[in-house]
Amino acid sequence: MKLGVNTLDDFDVKGQTVMCRVDINSPINRETGELKDITRIKYCLPTIAELSGRGARTVLMAHQGGDLEYKNFTSLIKHAGTMENLLGRPVLFIDDICGPAARNRIRQLKDGEVLLLENVRYMAEEMTLFETKLNLSPVDQSKTVVVQKLAPLADLYVCDAFAAAHRSQPTLVGFEELMPSAMGRLFEKELSVLTGIVQNPDRPCLFILGGAKIQDAFMMMSTVLENGVADGVLTGGLVANIMLKAGGTRIGRPSEEFLLKNNLSGCIEVAAGILDRFGSRVVLPKDLAYIDVGRTEVKVEDLPCNHLLVDVGQETVKDYFSRIEKAKTIFINGPLGIFEKTESEYGTKMIWNAIALSKGFSVIGGGDSISAVNKYQLADRFSYICTAGGGLVRFLSGEELPVVKALRKSAGKFPLTSVS
C-alpha cells in the first residue's frame, strides 16, 4: 500500500480476472483515423505487461474522445493494434462493452491474455453530461449498467487512468465499491511524484503556466501561490495575455477580441486578484510576438498591438532562462505560444530546451505540453512526464480526486486477503 491506496504488490493476480481502467485517449487525425500521438498508450504498458506476465486475465476499459463535442469520438480498435505492437503480445479486441458478447469473451479469457473492450463512452452513463447533470455518488455509480454487468466477472479492479482521476464516472469510481481495488504502476508513479511536489518540493520551486486552458491555469496558480508551493510563476500563452490585461496593459483589439470571443473575459478579474495578492511572485513577459508578413516582436511597454499576440519574445526567453537555471523544481503546464507553427514556436522551443538543460527536477503535464516535448524530441531530458491534464490541474489545486478517494475507500472496505 502507498499513500493509502493498494498497489499491484498487494495482490497475487495469477488466474484472476482483473478489470483494468486505463487512459489511452489520444489525438486522432480526422481524415485518416490514425493516432497522431501514442504517449498515453506507451505509459500504461508497464501495468498491462505486469498483469499479463503475472498470469492475470486482463480486461481493459478505456475511453476515446471529448464527448461534450463528440470530438475524436471513435472506436478503440486501432488503439488495440498499437498496444499489441508495442507490447509484443496479442491484445484482443471486441466491439462491445458490457453486452452478452463482451461478457462471454471475458469468461473465455485464459491466464495472461489481454482483452480491450470498446470505447466506454459509447455508454451514456460514461459520458460527461451524464456525470455533470446527475452528479451520482460512487455508490450510485456502482449500480450503473456497465459496473453491474462487469463486476461479477472480476476478482480485482485496477485503475491506471490518473489522467482521468478527476472524473466521477462508473468505470472510474464504481467498481471500487464492489471489490478489492488497486492503482496501476502509472497511477502509482503519477500520484507519488505530484504528492512530492505539493508536500516537499526542492526550492526554488518554479511553475511555468501557459497554454489555452486558462481556467485550469488560474485555478492551479491561485492554489500553489496561496499554499506556498510555488516560489515563482512564469507566464506565457493566453495566461500571460490575460495577466497583462489584468495588470492594466492594453494588449490590443485583436487579442482582446479573441478573449471575448472565447468567453475568457471573466478570467481577467481572477487574474487581477492574483496579481494584487501575489504580484511579486508572478513573472510576466517583457516582450511578445505577432505574425504579420513574418514574425515580429514588440516590447510590452510599446503595446497595444493591432495583431493577435501569439508567442513570447527574445527578452522574455532570456529572463525566463536565467530563472530556470536557478530552480530546483520546475513544473510546466501549457506552451508559451502557438508552437505548432514555425513563426510562433520560438518561446516554447527555447524554454523547453532550457528546462531540458536544467539540473532541477522537471515535471511536465498536459496534452499540448507533451506534444511539444515530443516535437522537440526532449522526452528523455525531462525528469517526469505526467499524462494527466485536468486531473493534474485539480490535484495541484488541492482537490482530493474522485478516483483517489474511491481507491482509498476500497482499501479500507476490502481488507487484503492475498498478498503476493
C-alpha positions in Angstrom: 0.0 0.0 0.0 1.2 3.5 -0.8 -0.4 6.8 0.1 -3.4 4.9 1.5 -4.0 3.1 -1.8 -3.4 -0.6 -2.6 -0.8 -1.3 -5.3 -0.2 -4.3 -7.6 2.4 -5.5 -5.0 -0.5 -6.2 -2.6 -2.2 -8.9 -4.8 -1.5 -12.3 -6.3 -3.2 -11.9 -9.7 -2.4 -15.3 -11.3 -5.6 -16.8 -12.7 -7.6 -13.7 -11.5 -9.8 -11.7 -13.8 -8.7 -8.0 -13.5 -10.9 -5.1 -14.7 -8.2 -2.5 -15.5 -9.3 1.1 -16.4 -6.6 2.9 -18.5 -6.5 6.2 -20.2 -5.4 5.8 -23.8 -7.3 8.8 -25.1 -5.2 10.0 -28.0 -5.2 12.8 -30.7 -6.6 11.4 -33.9 -6.1 12.5 -37.5 -9.8 13.1 -38.5 -9.0 12.5 -42.2 -7.2 9.2 -41.8 -8.4 8.0 -38.4 -4.8 7.3 -37.4 -3.5 8.0 -33.9 -1.3 11.1 -34.0 0.3 10.7 -30.6 0.5 7.4 -28.6 2.2 8.7 -25.5 -0.6 7.6 -23.2 -0.7 4.2 -24.7 3.0 3.8 -24.1 2.8 4.9 -20.5 0.1 2.4 -19.5 2.0 -0.6 -21.0 4.1 -1.5 -17.8 0.9 -2.2 -15.8 -0.6 -4.3 -18.7 2.6 -6.2 -19.2 3.0 -6.9 -15.5 -0.6 -8.1 -15.1 -0.3 -10.3 -18.2 3.2 -11.5 -17.2 1.9 -12.5 -13.7 -0.9 -14.6 -15.2 -3.9 -12.3 -14.8 -6.8 -12.3 -17.2 -6.7 -8.6 -18.0 -9.8 -6.8 -19.3 -9.0 -3.2 -20.3 -11.6 -0.4 -20.2 -10.9 3.0 -21.8 -12.5 6.0 -23.5 -11.6 8.0 -26.6 -12.7 11.5 -27.4 -14.1 14.6 -25.8 -17.7 13.6 -25.6 -19.1 17.0 -25.0 -18.3 17.9 -28.6 -18.0 14.3 -29.9 -14.5 15.2 -30.9 -12.5 12.2 -31.8 -15.4 10.1 -30.6 -14.5 6.8 -32.2 -13.7 3.1 -31.8 -10.6 1.8 -29.9 -9.8 -0.9 -32.4 -6.7 1.0 -33.7 -5.6 1.5 -30.1 -5.6 -2.2 -29.6 -3.4 -2.8 -32.6 -1.0 -0.1 -31.5 -0.9 -1.6 -28.0 -0.3 -5.1 -29.4 2.7 -3.9 -31.5 4.2 -2.2 -28.5 3.7 -5.0 -26.0 4.9 -7.7 -28.4 2.0 -9.9 -27.4 -1.7 -10.3 -28.6 -4.2 -7.7 -27.4 -7.7 -9.0 -28.1 -10.4 -6.5 -29.0 -14.2 -6.7 -29.0 -16.6 -4.0 -30.3 -18.8 -4.4 -27.2 -18.6 -3.0 -23.7 -20.8 -5.0 -21.3 -23.3 -6.8 -23.5 -23.5 -10.6 -23.9 -20.7 -10.8 -26.4 -18.3 -8.9 -24.2 -19.2 -10.9 -21.1 -18.9 -14.2 -22.9 -15.5 -13.2 -24.2 -14.3 -12.2 -20.7 -15.3 -15.6 -19.4 -13.3 -17.3 -22.1 -10.0 -15.5 -21.3 -7.0 -17.6 -20.3 -4.3 -16.7 -17.9 -2.0 -14.0 -19.3 -4.5 -12.9 -22.0 -5.4 -9.2 -22.6 -8.8 -8.0 -23.9 -9.6 -4.4 -24.7 -13.3 -3.5 -24.6 -14.9 -0.9 -26.9 -14.9 2.8 -26.1 -16.8 3.1 -22.8 -18.2 6.5 -23.8 -20.5 4.7 -26.2 -22.4 4.1 -23.0 -24.4 7.2 -22.0 -23.6 6.7 -18.3 -19.9 7.1 -19.1 -20.4 10.5 -20.7 -19.5 13.8 -19.2 -23.1 15.2 -19.5 -24.3 12.2 -17.5 -21.7 12.9 -14.8 -22.3 16.6 -14.5 -26.1 16.6 -14.8 -26.8 13.7 -12.4 -23.8 14.0 -10.1 -24.1 10.5 -8.8 -22.2 9.3 -5.7 -19.8 6.4 -6.1 -22.3 4.1 -4.5 -24.8 5.1 -7.2 -22.1 4.7 -9.9 -21.7 1.1 -8.8 -25.4 0.5 -9.6 -25.0 1.5 -13.3 -25.3 -1.0 -16.1 -21.6 -1.2 -17.0 -20.5 -1.9 -13.4 -23.3 -4.3 -12.6 -22.7 -6.3 -15.8 -18.9 -6.5 -15.5 -18.2 -6.5 -11.8 -19.5 -10.1 -11.2 -16.9 -11.4 -13.7 -13.9 -9.8 -12.0 -11.8 -10.6 -8.9 -9.9 -7.3 -8.8 -10.3 -3.7 -10.1 -7.1 -1.8 -11.1 -7.2 1.9 -12.1 -4.2 3.1 -14.1 -6.0 6.2 -15.5 -4.6 9.0 -13.5 -5.3 11.3 -16.4 -9.0 10.7 -15.8 -8.8 10.7 -12.0 -10.7 13.9 -11.7 -13.8 12.2 -13.3 -16.6 10.6 -11.3 -17.8 8.0 -13.8 -18.8 4.4 -13.4 -15.7 2.7 -14.8 -13.5 5.1 -12.6 -15.3 5.1 -9.2 -18.0 2.4 -9.3 -16.0 -0.8 -9.2 -14.2 0.2 -6.0 -17.5 -0.1 -4.1 -17.9 -3.7 -5.0 -14.4 -5.4 -5.0 -10.8 -5.1 -3.9 -9.0 -2.4 -5.9 -5.5 -1.1 -6.6 -3.8 1.6 -8.6 -1.6 0.5 -11.5 2.1 1.4 -11.9 1.5 4.6 -13.9 -1.2 5.8 -11.4 1.2 5.0 -8.6 4.0 6.9 -10.1 2.0 10.0 -11.0 0.4 10.2 -7.6 3.7 9.8 -5.8 5.6 12.4 -7.9 2.8 15.0 -7.7 2.4 14.4 -3.9 6.1 15.1 -3.5 5.8 18.4 -5.4 2.9 19.5 -3.3 4.3 18.4 0.1 8.0 18.9 -0.2 9.5 20.4 -3.4 13.1 21.3 -3.6 13.5 25.0 -3.7 13.3 27.3 -5.5 10.1 25.8 -7.0 9.1 27.3 -10.3 5.8 26.9 -12.1 5.6 27.7 -15.9 2.0 28.2 -16.9 0.7 28.9 -20.4 -1.5 27.2 -23.0 -5.1 27.7 -23.9 -6.9 26.1 -21.0 -6.5 29.1 -18.8 -9.3 28.4 -16.4 -7.3 25.4 -15.2 -4.1 27.5 -15.1 -5.6 30.2 -12.9 -7.1 27.6 -10.6 -3.7 26.0 -10.2 -1.9 29.3 -9.9 -4.1 30.6 -7.1 -3.6 27.4 -5.1 0.2 26.9 -5.5 0.8 30.6 -4.6 -1.6 30.6 -1.7 -0.2 27.5 -0.1 3.4 28.4 -0.8 4.3 25.5 -3.1 5.4 27.9 -5.9 8.2 30.4 -5.3 7.5 31.9 -8.7 5.2 31.5 -11.7 6.4 32.3 -15.2 3.5 33.1 -17.6 3.0 32.6 -21.3 0.3 32.0 -23.9 -3.2 33.2 -23.1 -2.3 33.1 -19.4 0.2 35.9 -20.0 -2.1 37.9 -22.2 -4.8 37.9 -19.6 -2.4 38.7 -16.8 -1.1 41.7 -18.7 -4.6 42.9 -19.4 -5.5 42.4 -15.7 -2.4 44.5 -14.8 -3.6 47.4 -16.9 -1.6 46.8 -20.2 -3.6 47.5 -23.4 -2.8 44.3 -25.3 -4.6 45.4 -28.5 -8.0 44.9 -30.1 -7.3 41.5 -31.8 -6.1 39.9 -28.6 -8.9 41.4 -26.6 -11.5 40.3 -29.1 -10.1 36.8 -29.0 -10.6 36.7 -25.3 -14.1 37.9 -25.6 -15.0 35.5 -28.5 -13.7 32.6 -26.4 -15.6 33.6 -23.2 -12.4 34.3 -21.4 -13.0 37.8 -20.2 -14.2 36.6 -16.8 -10.6 35.4 -16.1 -9.3 39.0 -16.1 -10.9 39.7 -12.7 -9.4 36.4 -11.3 -6.0 37.4 -12.7 -6.3 40.9 -11.2 -6.9 39.3 -7.8 -3.8 37.0 -8.2 -1.7 40.0 -9.1 -3.0 42.0 -6.2 -2.1 39.3 -3.7 0.9 37.6 -5.2 2.3 40.0 -7.8 5.8 39.8 -6.5 5.9 36.0 -7.4 4.2 36.2 -10.8 6.5 36.9 -13.7 5.0 38.5 -16.9 6.6 38.6 -20.3 8.9 41.6 -21.2 8.0 41.2 -24.9 5.6 39.3 -27.2 5.4 38.3 -30.8 2.8 38.6 -33.5 2.6 37.4 -37.1 2.3 40.0 -39.9 4.3 39.2 -43.0 6.6 37.2 -40.8 7.3 37.1 -37.1 7.6 40.5 -35.3 8.4 41.1 -31.7 7.1 44.0 -29.6 8.0 45.1 -26.1 5.2 45.2 -23.5 5.7 48.9 -23.0 5.1 49.5 -26.7 1.7 47.8 -26.7 -1.1 47.9 -27.8 -0.6 45.9 -31.0 -3.0 45.6 -33.9 -2.2 41.9 -34.3 -3.0 38.8 -32.3 -0.2 38.1 -29.8 0.9 34.5 -30.3 4.2 34.0 -28.5 6.7 35.4 -26.0 9.7 37.3 -27.3 13.5 37.0 -27.0 13.9 39.3 -23.9 11.3 37.2 -22.1 13.0 34.0 -23.0 16.3 35.4 -21.7 14.7 36.4 -18.5 12.9 33.0 -18.0 16.1 31.1 -18.9 18.0 32.7 -16.1 15.2 31.8 -13.6 15.0 28.2 -14.8 18.8 27.8 -14.3 18.4 28.6 -10.6 15.3 26.4 -10.0 15.5 23.1 -8.1 11.9 22.0 -9.0 10.2 23.1 -12.3 6.6 22.3 -13.1 5.3 23.1 -16.6 1.7 23.1 -17.9 0.9 24.7 -21.2 3.1 26.0 -24.1 4.1 29.7 -24.3 2.8 30.2 -27.8 1.3 28.5 -30.8 4.1 26.0 -31.0 2.5 24.1 -33.9 3.5 27.0 -36.3 7.1 27.9 -37.1 6.6 31.6 -36.7 5.2 31.2 -33.1 7.1 28.3 -31.7 10.2 30.2 -30.5 9.2 30.7 -26.9 8.1 27.2 -26.3 11.0 25.6 -28.1 13.6 27.7 -26.3 12.1 27.3 -22.8 11.6 23.6 -23.3 15.2 23.3 -24.2 16.2 25.4 -21.2 14.3 23.0 -18.9 15.9 20.0 -20.6 19.3 21.5 -19.8 18.4 22.4 -16.2 19.7 20.4 -13.3 16.4 20.8 -11.4 13.7 18.2 -11.1 11.3 18.9 -14.0 7.7 17.7 -14.3 5.6 18.5 -17.4 1.9 17.7 -17.9 -1.0 18.4 -20.2 -1.6 17.2 -23.8 -0.2 20.2 -25.7 2.8 20.4 -23.4 3.7 16.7 -24.0 3.1 17.2 -27.8 5.7 20.0 -27.7 8.1 17.7 -25.8 7.7 15.1 -28.5 8.0 17.6 -31.3 11.4 18.8 -30.0 12.5 15.2 -29.1 13.1 16.1 -25.5 11.2 13.3 -23.7 14.3 11.7 -22.2 15.5 15.1 -20.9 12.6 15.8 -18.6 12.6 14.2 -15.1 9.0 13.2 -15.3 6.2 13.5 -17.9 2.7 13.4 -16.5 0.0 12.0 -18.7 -2.7 13.9 -16.9 -4.3 17.3 -17.9 -7.5 18.0 -15.9 -6.5 15.5 -13.2 -3.1 17.1 -12.8 -4.6 20.6 -12.5 -7.1 19.6 -9.9 -4.6 17.7 -7.9 -2.3 20.7 -7.7 -5.3 22.8 -7.0 -5.7 21.0 -3.7 -8.7 18.7 -4.6 -8.9 15.1 -3.5 -9.5 13.5 -6.8 -12.6 11.3 -7.0 -10.7 8.2 -8.2 -8.1 8.6 -5.5 -10.8 8.9 -2.9 -12.6 5.8 -4.2 -9.4 3.7 -4.2 -8.6 4.7 -0.6 -12.2 3.9 0.4 -11.9 0.5 -1.3 -8.6 -0.2 0.6 -10.4 0.2 3.9 -13.6 -1.6 2.8 -11.9 -4.8 1.5 -9.0 -6.0 3.7 -6.2 -7.7 1.9 -6.5 -11.5 1.8 -4.0 -12.5 -0.8 -0.6 -10.8 -0.8 1.9 -11.7 -3.4 
